[in-house]
Amino acid sequence: MDVALILKVGGIGFLVSVIYQVLSKSGREEQALLVSVSGMILVLLLLVGQLGDLIRAVREVFGL
């Protein structure tokens, strides 16, 4: 796993949490919820590629 991926996920998490807090304090809970859900989807999309590489490596190791 690459360190850049860990930093990207951490950066996205930090930005989402800051934006969520700002929107929540200003009374826009619906937009804050949408920001948190979109942040989760973005991180999951980043991890899908890595998961595909992992499955490919396991198939190569076990000859499947």
PDB file of N, H, CA, C and O in Angstrom:
ATOM      1  N   MET A   1       0.851  -1.179   0.000  1.00  0.00           N
ATOM      2  CA  MET A   1       0.000   0.000   0.000  1.00  0.00           C
ATOM      3  C   MET A   1       0.892   1.235   0.000  1.00  0.00           C
ATOM      4  O   MET A   1       1.947   1.268   0.633  1.00  0.00           O
ATOM      5  N   ASP A   2       0.457   2.199  -0.694  1.00  0.00           N
ATOM      6  H   ASP A   2      -0.400   2.173  -1.208  1.00  0.00           H
ATOM      7  CA  ASP A   2       1.225   3.420  -0.852  1.00  0.00           C
ATOM      8  C   ASP A   2       0.878   4.427   0.247  1.00  0.00           C
ATOM      9  O   ASP A   2      -0.267   4.527   0.688  1.00  0.00           O
ATOM     10  N   VAL A   3       1.895   5.160   0.670  1.00  0.00           N
ATOM     11  H   VAL A   3       2.825   5.079   0.311  1.00  0.00           H
ATOM     12  CA  VAL A   3       1.686   6.171   1.708  1.00  0.00           C
ATOM     13  C   VAL A   3       0.813   7.301   1.182  1.00  0.00           C
ATOM     14  O   VAL A   3       0.084   7.933   1.946  1.00  0.00           O
ATOM     15  N   ALA A   4       0.883   7.554  -0.105  1.00  0.00           N
ATOM     16  H   ALA A   4       1.475   7.040  -0.726  1.00  0.00           H
ATOM     17  CA  ALA A   4       0.079   8.627  -0.697  1.00  0.00           C
ATOM     18  C   ALA A   4      -1.411   8.346  -0.545  1.00  0.00           C
ATOM     19  O   ALA A   4      -2.204   9.263  -0.326  1.00  0.00           O
ATOM     20  N   LEU A   5      -1.785   7.080  -0.661  1.00  0.00           N
ATOM     21  H   LEU A   5      -1.141   6.336  -0.838  1.00  0.00           H
ATOM     22  CA  LEU A   5      -3.194   6.721  -0.500  1.00  0.00           C
ATOM     23  C   LEU A   5      -3.666   7.000   0.929  1.00  0.00           C
ATOM     24  O   LEU A   5      -4.768   7.506   1.141  1.00  0.00           O
ATOM     25  N   ILE A   6      -2.826   6.668   1.894  1.00  0.00           N
ATOM     26  H   ILE A   6      -1.931   6.257   1.721  1.00  0.00           H
ATOM     27  CA  ILE A   6      -3.175   6.927   3.301  1.00  0.00           C
ATOM     28  C   ILE A   6      -3.321   8.427   3.545  1.00  0.00           C
ATOM     29  O   ILE A   6      -4.232   8.859   4.252  1.00  0.00           O
ATOM     30  N   LEU A   7      -2.427   9.214   2.962  1.00  0.00           N
ATOM     31  H   LEU A   7      -1.687   8.862   2.388  1.00  0.00           H
ATOM     32  CA  LEU A   7      -2.500  10.669   3.123  1.00  0.00           C
ATOM     33  C   LEU A   7      -3.731  11.251   2.432  1.00  0.00           C
ATOM     34  O   LEU A   7      -4.343  12.190   2.941  1.00  0.00           O
ATOM     35  N   LYS A   8      -4.094  10.698   1.279  1.00  0.00           N
ATOM     36  H   LYS A   8      -3.596   9.935   0.866  1.00  0.00           H
ATOM     37  CA  LYS A   8      -5.300  11.170   0.595  1.00  0.00           C
ATOM     38  C   LYS A   8      -6.543  10.902   1.436  1.00  0.00           C
ATOM     39  O   LYS A   8      -7.395  11.776   1.594  1.00  0.00           O
ATOM     40  N   VAL A   9      -6.639   9.698   1.969  1.00  0.00           N
ATOM     41  H   VAL A   9      -5.947   8.987   1.841  1.00  0.00           H
ATOM     42  CA  VAL A   9      -7.805   9.346   2.790  1.00  0.00           C
ATOM     43  C   VAL A   9      -7.853  10.227   4.041  1.00  0.00           C
ATOM     44  O   VAL A   9      -8.919  10.706   4.428  1.00  0.00           O
ATOM     45  N   GLY A  10      -6.707  10.435   4.665  1.00  0.00           N
ATOM     46  H   GLY A  10      -5.841  10.046   4.351  1.00  0.00           H
ATOM     47  CA  GLY A  10      -6.664  11.306   5.844  1.00  0.00           C
ATOM     48  C   GLY A  10      -7.024  12.743   5.521  1.00  0.00           C
ATOM     49  O   GLY A  10      -7.733  13.397   6.285  1.00  0.00           O
ATOM     50  N   GLY A  11      -6.537  13.237   4.390  1.00  0.00           N
ATOM     51  H   GLY A  11      -5.960  12.706   3.769  1.00  0.00           H
ATOM     52  CA  GLY A  11      -6.857  14.601   3.971  1.00  0.00           C
ATOM     53  C   GLY A  11      -8.331  14.776   3.668  1.00  0.00           C
ATOM     54  O   GLY A  11      -8.936  15.782   4.041  1.00  0.00           O
ATOM     55  N   ILE A  12      -8.903  13.801   2.996  1.00  0.00           N
ATOM     56  H   ILE A  12      -8.412  12.984   2.693  1.00  0.00           H
ATOM     57  CA  ILE A  12     -10.339  13.865   2.699  1.00  0.00           C
ATOM     58  C   ILE A  12     -11.142  13.831   3.993  1.00  0.00           C
ATOM     59  O   ILE A  12     -12.111  14.573   4.152  1.00  0.00           O
ATOM     60  N   GLY A  13     -10.735  12.973   4.906  1.00  0.00           N
ATOM     61  H   GLY A  13      -9.948  12.370   4.776  1.00  0.00           H
ATOM     62  CA  GLY A  13     -11.431  12.898   6.194  1.00  0.00           C
ATOM     63  C   GLY A  13     -11.353  14.200   6.968  1.00  0.00           C
ATOM     64  O   GLY A  13     -12.335  14.632   7.571  1.00  0.00           O
ATOM     65  N   PHE A  14     -10.182  14.828   6.951  1.00  0.00           N
ATOM     66  H   PHE A  14      -9.383  14.477   6.462  1.00  0.00           H
ATOM     67  CA  PHE A  14     -10.012  16.103   7.664  1.00  0.00           C
ATOM     68  C   PHE A  14     -10.878  17.190   7.042  1.00  0.00           C
ATOM     69  O   PHE A  14     -11.566  17.921   7.755  1.00  0.00           O
ATOM     70  N   LEU A  15     -10.849  17.301   5.707  1.00  0.00           N
ATOM     71  H   LEU A  15     -10.291  16.708   5.128  1.00  0.00           H
ATOM     72  CA  LEU A  15     -11.645  18.334   5.040  1.00  0.00           C
ATOM     73  C   LEU A  15     -13.140  18.113   5.238  1.00  0.00           C
ATOM     74  O   LEU A  15     -13.887  19.064   5.469  1.00  0.00           O
ATOM     75  N   VAL A  16     -13.568  16.876   5.149  1.00  0.00           N
ATOM     76  H   VAL A  16     -12.961  16.104   4.962  1.00  0.00           H
ATOM     77  CA  VAL A  16     -14.990  16.584   5.343  1.00  0.00           C
ATOM     78  C   VAL A  16     -15.419  16.926   6.763  1.00  0.00           C
ATOM     79  O   VAL A  16     -16.503  17.471   6.971  1.00  0.00           O
ATOM     80  N   SER A  17     -14.575  16.608   7.742  1.00  0.00           N
ATOM     81  H   SER A  17     -13.694  16.166   7.573  1.00  0.00           H
ATOM     82  CA  SER A  17     -14.954  16.905   9.127  1.00  0.00           C
ATOM     83  C   SER A  17     -15.027  18.407   9.378  1.00  0.00           C
ATOM     84  O   SER A  17     -15.908  18.867  10.104  1.00  0.00           O
ATOM     85  N   VAL A  18     -14.113  19.181   8.788  1.00  0.00           N
ATOM     86  H   VAL A  18     -13.397  18.808   8.198  1.00  0.00           H
ATOM     87  CA  VAL A  18     -14.151  20.635   8.965  1.00  0.00           C
ATOM     88  C   VAL A  18     -15.392  21.224   8.300  1.00  0.00           C
ATOM     89  O   VAL A  18     -16.095  22.044   8.890  1.00  0.00           O
ATOM     90  N   ILE A  19     -15.651  20.796   7.068  1.00  0.00           N
ATOM     91  H   ILE A  19     -15.080  20.130   6.588  1.00  0.00           H
ATOM     92  CA  ILE A  19     -16.823  21.314   6.362  1.00  0.00           C
ATOM     93  C   ILE A  19     -18.108  20.898   7.075  1.00  0.00           C
ATOM     94  O   ILE A  19     -19.058  21.677   7.157  1.00  0.00           O
ATOM     95  N   TYR A  20     -18.136  19.675   7.589  1.00  0.00           N
ATOM     96  H   TYR A  20     -17.364  19.042   7.523  1.00  0.00           H
ATOM     97  CA  TYR A  20     -19.310  19.200   8.329  1.00  0.00           C
ATOM     98  C   TYR A  20     -19.557  20.065   9.560  1.00  0.00           C
ATOM     99  O   TYR A  20     -20.694  20.455   9.823  1.00  0.00           O
ATOM    100  N   GLN A  21     -18.507  20.367  10.314  1.00  0.00           N
ATOM    101  H   GLN A  21     -17.583  20.050  10.101  1.00  0.00           H
ATOM    102  CA  GLN A  21     -18.665  21.177  11.519  1.00  0.00           C
ATOM    103  C   GLN A  21     -19.155  22.588  11.191  1.00  0.00           C
ATOM    104  O   GLN A  21     -20.019  23.127  11.882  1.00  0.00           O
ATOM    105  N   VAL A  22     -18.597  23.184  10.129  1.00  0.00           N
ATOM    106  H   VAL A  22     -17.895  22.746   9.567  1.00  0.00           H
ATOM    107  CA  VAL A  22     -19.008  24.535   9.747  1.00  0.00           C
ATOM    108  C   VAL A  22     -20.477  24.546   9.331  1.00  0.00           C
ATOM    109  O   VAL A  22     -21.239  25.415   9.755  1.00  0.00           O
ATOM    110  N   LEU A  23     -20.873  23.587   8.506  1.00  0.00           N
ATOM    111  H   LEU A  23     -20.255  22.881   8.162  1.00  0.00           H
ATOM    112  CA  LEU A  23     -22.264  23.543   8.066  1.00  0.00           C
ATOM    113  C   LEU A  23     -23.211  23.219   9.209  1.00  0.00           C
ATOM    114  O   LEU A  23     -24.320  23.748   9.271  1.00  0.00           O
ATOM    115  N   SER A  24     -22.780  22.358  10.104  1.00  0.00           N
ATOM    116  H   SER A  24     -21.879  21.927  10.054  1.00  0.00           H
ATOM    117  CA  SER A  24     -23.628  21.984  11.228  1.00  0.00           C
ATOM    118  C   SER A  24     -23.844  23.159  12.180  1.00  0.00           C
ATOM    119  O   SER A  24     -24.951  23.364  12.678  1.00  0.00           O
ATOM    120  N   LYS A  25     -22.801  23.916  12.427  1.00  0.00           N
ATOM    121  H   LYS A  25     -21.902  23.749  12.023  1.00  0.00           H
ATOM    122  CA  LYS A  25     -22.921  25.069  13.332  1.00  0.00           C
ATOM    123  C   LYS A  25     -23.768  26.187  12.729  1.00  0.00           C
ATOM    124  O   LYS A  25     -24.379  26.971  13.455  1.00  0.00           O
ATOM    125  N   SER A  26     -23.801  26.256  11.389  1.00  0.00           N
ATOM    126  H   SER A  26     -23.305  25.620  10.799  1.00  0.00           H
ATOM    127  CA  SER A  26     -24.585  27.317  10.756  1.00  0.00           C
ATOM    128  C   SER A  26     -26.038  26.901  10.513  1.00  0.00           C
ATOM    129  O   SER A  26     -26.808  27.651   9.912  1.00  0.00           O
ATOM    130  N   GLY A  27     -26.411  25.710  10.979  1.00  0.00           N
ATOM    131  H   GLY A  27     -25.786  25.101  11.467  1.00  0.00           H
ATOM    132  CA  GLY A  27     -27.796  25.290  10.883  1.00  0.00           C
ATOM    133  C   GLY A  27     -28.159  24.581   9.599  1.00  0.00           C
ATOM    134  O   GLY A  27     -29.342  24.436   9.291  1.00  0.00           O
ATOM    135  N   ARG A  28     -27.177  24.139   8.848  1.00  0.00           N
ATOM    136  H   ARG A  28     -26.216  24.257   9.098  1.00  0.00           H
ATOM    137  CA  ARG A  28     -27.441  23.439   7.586  1.00  0.00           C
ATOM    138  C   ARG A  28     -27.090  21.962   7.737  1.00  0.00           C
ATOM    139  O   ARG A  28     -26.128  21.470   7.146  1.00  0.00           O
ATOM    140  N   GLU A  29     -27.875  21.284   8.525  1.00  0.00           N
ATOM    141  H   GLU A  29     -28.656  21.683   9.005  1.00  0.00           H
ATOM    142  CA  GLU A  29     -27.600  19.881   8.818  1.00  0.00           C
ATOM    143  C   GLU A  29     -27.750  18.987   7.593  1.00  0.00           C
ATOM    144  O   GLU A  29     -27.033  17.996   7.459  1.00  0.00           O
ATOM    145  N   GLU A  30     -28.686  19.331   6.689  1.00  0.00           N
ATOM    146  H   GLU A  30     -29.269  20.137   6.798  1.00  0.00           H
ATOM    147  CA  GLU A  30     -28.892  18.507   5.498  1.00  0.00           C
ATOM    148  C   GLU A  30     -27.666  18.540   4.601  1.00  0.00           C
ATOM    149  O   GLU A  30     -27.223  17.500   4.114  1.00  0.00           O
ATOM    150  N   GLN A  31     -27.110  19.735   4.379  1.00  0.00           N
ATOM    151  H   GLN A  31     -27.469  20.580   4.775  1.00  0.00           H
ATOM    152  CA  GLN A  31     -25.912  19.838   3.558  1.00  0.00           C
ATOM    153  C   GLN A  31     -24.719  19.178   4.238  1.00  0.00           C
ATOM    154  O   GLN A  31     -23.865  18.597   3.568  1.00  0.00           O
ATOM    155  N   ALA A  32     -24.656  19.265   5.562  1.00  0.00           N
ATOM    156  H   ALA A  32     -25.350  19.737   6.105  1.00  0.00           H
ATOM    157  CA  ALA A  32     -23.570  18.622   6.293  1.00  0.00           C
ATOM    158  C   ALA A  32     -23.635  17.108   6.124  1.00  0.00           C
ATOM    159  O   ALA A  32     -22.606  16.453   5.958  1.00  0.00           O
ATOM    160  N   LEU A  33     -24.829  16.561   6.167  1.00  0.00           N
ATOM    161  H   LEU A  33     -25.665  17.093   6.302  1.00  0.00           H
ATOM    162  CA  LEU A  33     -24.990  15.123   5.957  1.00  0.00           C
ATOM    163  C   LEU A  33     -24.581  14.720   4.545  1.00  0.00           C
ATOM    164  O   LEU A  33     -23.936  13.689   4.354  1.00  0.00           O
ATOM    165  N   LEU A  34     -24.954  15.527   3.560  1.00  0.00           N
ATOM    166  H   LEU A  34     -25.478  16.365   3.716  1.00  0.00           H
ATOM    167  CA  LEU A  34     -24.562  15.240   2.181  1.00  0.00           C
ATOM    168  C   LEU A  34     -23.058  15.300   2.001  1.00  0.00           C
ATOM    169  O   LEU A  34     -22.498  14.503   1.247  1.00  0.00           O
ATOM    170  N   VAL A  35     -22.389  16.225   2.676  1.00  0.00           N
ATOM    171  H   VAL A  35     -22.844  16.872   3.288  1.00  0.00           H
ATOM    172  CA  VAL A  35     -20.934  16.320   2.592  1.00  0.00           C
ATOM    173  C   VAL A  35     -20.293  15.081   3.195  1.00  0.00           C
ATOM    174  O   VAL A  35     -19.330  14.555   2.636  1.00  0.00           O
ATOM    175  N   SER A  36     -20.798  14.612   4.304  1.00  0.00           N
ATOM    176  H   SER A  36     -21.580  15.039   4.758  1.00  0.00           H
ATOM    177  CA  SER A  36     -20.205  13.433   4.926  1.00  0.00           C
ATOM    178  C   SER A  36     -20.438  12.179   4.081  1.00  0.00           C
ATOM    179  O   SER A  36     -19.552  11.331   3.981  1.00  0.00           O
ATOM    180  N   VAL A  37     -21.597  12.054   3.485  1.00  0.00           N
ATOM    181  H   VAL A  37     -22.317  12.743   3.566  1.00  0.00           H
ATOM    182  CA  VAL A  37     -21.878  10.900   2.635  1.00  0.00           C
ATOM    183  C   VAL A  37     -21.020  10.947   1.374  1.00  0.00           C
ATOM    184  O   VAL A  37     -20.494   9.921   0.944  1.00  0.00           O
ATOM    185  N   SER A  38     -20.876  12.125   0.784  1.00  0.00           N
ATOM    186  H   SER A  38     -21.303  12.959   1.133  1.00  0.00           H
ATOM    187  CA  SER A  38     -20.048  12.234  -0.419  1.00  0.00           C
ATOM    188  C   SER A  38     -18.582  11.981  -0.100  1.00  0.00           C
ATOM    189  O   SER A  38     -17.860  11.440  -0.938  1.00  0.00           O
ATOM    190  N   GLY A  39     -18.127  12.354   1.077  1.00  0.00           N
ATOM    191  H   GLY A  39     -18.712  12.793   1.758  1.00  0.00           H
ATOM    192  CA  GLY A  39     -16.755  12.046   1.481  1.00  0.00           C
ATOM    193  C   GLY A  39     -16.533  10.556   1.624  1.00  0.00           C
ATOM    194  O   GLY A  39     -15.488  10.040   1.226  1.00  0.00           O
ATOM    195  N   MET A  40     -17.509   9.859   2.192  1.00  0.00           N
ATOM    196  H   MET A  40     -18.358  10.278   2.515  1.00  0.00           H
ATOM    197  CA  MET A  40     -17.401   8.405   2.307  1.00  0.00           C
ATOM    198  C   MET A  40     -17.377   7.741   0.941  1.00  0.00           C
ATOM    199  O   MET A  40     -16.606   6.807   0.723  1.00  0.00           O
ATOM    200  N   ILE A  41     -18.200   8.203   0.028  1.00  0.00           N
ATOM    201  H   ILE A  41     -18.827   8.962   0.205  1.00  0.00           H
ATOM    202  CA  ILE A  41     -18.232   7.631  -1.317  1.00  0.00           C
ATOM    203  C   ILE A  41     -16.909   7.880  -2.030  1.00  0.00           C
ATOM    204  O   ILE A  41     -16.403   6.999  -2.725  1.00  0.00           O
ATOM    205  N   LEU A  42     -16.352   9.062  -1.863  1.00  0.00           N
ATOM    206  H   LEU A  42     -16.763   9.777  -1.298  1.00  0.00           H
ATOM    207  CA  LEU A  42     -15.068   9.383  -2.491  1.00  0.00           C
ATOM    208  C   LEU A  42     -13.951   8.478  -1.977  1.00  0.00           C
ATOM    209  O   LEU A  42     -13.131   7.999  -2.761  1.00  0.00           O
ATOM    210  N   VAL A  43     -13.915   8.246  -0.680  1.00  0.00           N
ATOM    211  H   VAL A  43     -14.580   8.635  -0.044  1.00  0.00           H
ATOM    212  CA  VAL A  43     -12.900   7.366  -0.109  1.00  0.00           C
ATOM    213  C   VAL A  43     -13.108   5.925  -0.583  1.00  0.00           C
ATOM    214  O   VAL A  43     -12.141   5.227  -0.888  1.00  0.00           O
ATOM    215  N   LEU A  44     -14.355   5.483  -0.646  1.00  0.00           N
ATOM    216  H   LEU A  44     -15.140   6.050  -0.399  1.00  0.00           H
ATOM    217  CA  LEU A  44     -14.619   4.133  -1.140  1.00  0.00           C
ATOM    218  C   LEU A  44     -14.191   3.973  -2.594  1.00  0.00           C
ATOM    219  O   LEU A  44     -13.685   2.918  -2.975  1.00  0.00           O
ATOM    220  N   LEU A  45     -14.387   5.001  -3.405  1.00  0.00           N
ATOM    221  H   LEU A  45     -14.799   5.858  -3.095  1.00  0.00           H
ATOM    222  CA  LEU A  45     -13.941   4.942  -4.792  1.00  0.00           C
ATOM    223  C   LEU A  45     -12.417   4.872  -4.883  1.00  0.00           C
ATOM    224  O   LEU A  45     -11.879   4.200  -5.763  1.00  0.00           O
ATOM    225  N   LEU A  46     -11.727   5.556  -3.988  1.00  0.00           N
ATOM    226  H   LEU A  46     -12.164   6.102  -3.274  1.00  0.00           H
ATOM    227  CA  LEU A  46     -10.265   5.470  -3.958  1.00  0.00           C
ATOM    228  C   LEU A  46      -9.804   4.068  -3.587  1.00  0.00           C
ATOM    229  O   LEU A  46      -8.795   3.585  -4.101  1.00  0.00           O
ATOM    230  N   LEU A  47     -10.536   3.422  -2.702  1.00  0.00           N
ATOM    231  H   LEU A  47     -11.356   3.815  -2.285  1.00  0.00           H
ATOM    232  CA  LEU A  47     -10.120   2.110  -2.220  1.00  0.00           C
ATOM    233  C   LEU A  47     -10.521   0.969  -3.141  1.00  0.00           C
ATOM    234  O   LEU A  47      -9.963  -0.123  -3.026  1.00  0.00           O
ATOM    235  N   VAL A  48     -11.465   1.181  -4.049  1.00  0.00           N
ATOM    236  H   VAL A  48     -11.917   2.068  -4.141  1.00  0.00           H
ATOM    237  CA  VAL A  48     -11.900   0.118  -4.940  1.00  0.00           C
ATOM    238  C   VAL A  48     -10.754  -0.335  -5.843  1.00  0.00           C
ATOM    239  O   VAL A  48     -10.587  -1.533  -6.074  1.00  0.00           O
ATOM    240  N   GLY A  49      -9.971   0.603  -6.349  1.00  0.00           N
ATOM    241  H   GLY A  49     -10.107   1.575  -6.161  1.00  0.00           H
ATOM    242  CA  GLY A  49      -8.837   0.245  -7.187  1.00  0.00           C
ATOM    243  C   GLY A  49      -7.811  -0.586  -6.440  1.00  0.00           C
ATOM    244  O   GLY A  49      -7.271  -1.546  -6.989  1.00  0.00           O
ATOM    245  N   GLN A  50      -7.539  -0.228  -5.203  1.00  0.00           N
ATOM    246  H   GLN A  50      -7.978   0.552  -4.757  1.00  0.00           H
ATOM    247  CA  GLN A  50      -6.594  -0.987  -4.396  1.00  0.00           C
ATOM    248  C   GLN A  50      -7.134  -2.378  -4.080  1.00  0.00           C
ATOM    249  O   GLN A  50      -6.376  -3.346  -4.035  1.00  0.00           O
ATOM    250  N   LEU A  51      -8.427  -2.476  -3.865  1.00  0.00           N
ATOM    251  H   LEU A  51      -9.043  -1.689  -3.902  1.00  0.00           H
ATOM    252  CA  LEU A  51      -9.039  -3.777  -3.591  1.00  0.00           C
ATOM    253  C   LEU A  51      -8.946  -4.682  -4.811  1.00  0.00           C
ATOM    254  O   LEU A  51      -8.718  -5.885  -4.674  1.00  0.00           O
ATOM    255  N   GLY A  52      -9.117  -4.123  -5.989  1.00  0.00           N
ATOM    256  H   GLY A  52      -9.302  -3.146  -6.100  1.00  0.00           H
ATOM    257  CA  GLY A  52      -8.962  -4.901  -7.213  1.00  0.00           C
ATOM    258  C   GLY A  52      -7.544  -5.431  -7.374  1.00  0.00           C
ATOM    259  O   GLY A  52      -7.347  -6.572  -7.791  1.00  0.00           O
ATOM    260  N   ASP A  53      -6.552  -4.602  -7.043  1.00  0.00           N
ATOM    261  H   ASP A  53      -6.711  -3.674  -6.704  1.00  0.00           H
ATOM    262  CA  ASP A  53      -5.162  -5.053  -7.099  1.00  0.00           C
ATOM    263  C   ASP A  53      -4.901  -6.171  -6.099  1.00  0.00           C
ATOM    264  O   ASP A  53      -4.165  -7.111  -6.399  1.00  0.00           O
ATOM    265  N   LEU A  54      -5.490  -6.078  -4.925  1.00  0.00           N
ATOM    266  H   LEU A  54      -6.088  -5.314  -4.682  1.00  0.00           H
ATOM    267  CA  LEU A  54      -5.324  -7.116  -3.915  1.00  0.00           C
ATOM    268  C   LEU A  54      -5.911  -8.449  -4.380  1.00  0.00           C
ATOM    269  O   LEU A  54      -5.286  -9.497  -4.217  1.00  0.00           O
ATOM    270  N   ILE A  55      -7.103  -8.406  -4.953  1.00  0.00           N
ATOM    271  H   ILE A  55      -7.610  -7.555  -5.086  1.00  0.00           H
ATOM    272  CA  ILE A  55      -7.738  -9.639  -5.436  1.00  0.00           C
ATOM    273  C   ILE A  55      -6.914 -10.245  -6.562  1.00  0.00           C
ATOM    274  O   ILE A  55      -6.758 -11.464  -6.628  1.00  0.00           O
ATOM    275  N   ARG A  56      -6.384  -9.403  -7.453  1.00  0.00           N
ATOM    276  H   ARG A  56      -6.510  -8.413  -7.399  1.00  0.00           H
ATOM    277  CA  ARG A  56      -5.545  -9.898  -8.541  1.00  0.00           C
ATOM    278  C   ARG A  56      -4.284 -10.562  -8.005  1.00  0.00           C
ATOM    279  O   ARG A  56      -3.866 -11.599  -8.521  1.00  0.00           O
ATOM    280  N   ALA A  57      -3.674  -9.983  -6.982  1.00  0.00           N
ATOM    281  H   ALA A  57      -4.013  -9.141  -6.563  1.00  0.00           H
ATOM    282  CA  ALA A  57      -2.466 -10.562  -6.398  1.00  0.00           C
ATOM    283  C   ALA A  57      -2.765 -11.894  -5.716  1.00  0.00           C
ATOM    284  O   ALA A  57      -1.971 -12.830  -5.813  1.00  0.00           O
ATOM    285  N   VAL A  58      -3.896 -11.988  -5.031  1.00  0.00           N
ATOM    286  H   VAL A  58      -4.541 -11.228  -4.953  1.00  0.00           H
ATOM    287  CA  VAL A  58      -4.263 -13.249  -4.375  1.00  0.00           C
ATOM    288  C   VAL A  58      -4.512 -14.328  -5.425  1.00  0.00           C
ATOM    289  O   VAL A  58      -4.119 -15.477  -5.223  1.00  0.00           O
ATOM    290  N   ARG A  59      -5.146 -13.991  -6.525  1.00  0.00           N
ATOM    291  H   ARG A  59      -5.465 -13.058  -6.689  1.00  0.00           H
ATOM    292  CA  ARG A  59      -5.371 -14.958  -7.594  1.00  0.00           C
ATOM    293  C   ARG A  59      -4.050 -15.451  -8.183  1.00  0.00           C
ATOM    294  O   ARG A  59      -3.906 -16.637  -8.479  1.00  0.00           O
ATOM    295  N   GLU A  60      -3.083 -14.541  -8.353  1.00  0.00           N
ATOM    296  H   GLU A  60      -3.200 -13.578  -8.113  1.00  0.00           H
ATOM    297  CA  GLU A  60      -1.774 -14.941  -8.882  1.00  0.00           C
ATOM    298  C   GLU A  60      -1.042 -15.861  -7.912  1.00  0.00           C
ATOM    299  O   GLU A  60      -0.410 -16.829  -8.336  1.00  0.00           O
ATOM    300  N   VAL A  61      -1.120 -15.573  -6.629  1.00  0.00           N
ATOM    301  H   VAL A  61      -1.634 -14.787  -6.285  1.00  0.00           H
ATOM    302  CA  VAL A  61      -0.411 -16.374  -5.643  1.00  0.00           C
ATOM    303  C   VAL A  61      -0.988 -17.792  -5.596  1.00  0.00           C
ATOM    304  O   VAL A  61      -0.236 -18.765  -5.560  1.00  0.00           O
ATOM    305  N   PHE A  62      -2.306 -17.910  -5.597  1.00  0.00           N
ATOM    306  H   PHE A  62      -2.917 -17.119  -5.627  1.00  0.00           H
ATOM    307  CA  PHE A  62      -2.928 -19.228  -5.475  1.00  0.00           C
ATOM    308  C   PHE A  62      -3.222 -19.877  -6.820  1.00  0.00           C
ATOM    309  O   PHE A  62      -3.729 -20.998  -6.865  1.00  0.00           O
ATOM    310  N   GLY A  63      -2.916 -19.195  -7.909  1.00  0.00           N
ATOM    311  H   GLY A  63      -2.504 -18.285  -7.873  1.00  0.00           H
ATOM    312  CA  GLY A  63      -3.101 -19.774  -9.241  1.00  0.00           C
ATOM    313  C   GLY A  63      -4.537 -19.988  -9.626  1.00  0.00           C
ATOM    314  O   GLY A  63      -4.863 -20.975 -10.286  1.00  0.00           O
ATOM    315  N   LEU A  64      -5.394 -19.096  -9.231  1.00  0.00           N
ATOM    316  H   LEU A  64      -5.130 -18.294  -8.695  1.00  0.00           H
ATOM    317  CA  LEU A  64      -6.828 -19.218  -9.550  1.00  0.00           C
ATOM    318  C   LEU A  64      -7.167 -18.550 -10.862  1.00  0.00           C
ATOM    319  O   LEU A  64      -8.325 -18.560 -11.278  1.00  0.00           O
TER     320      LEU A  64
END
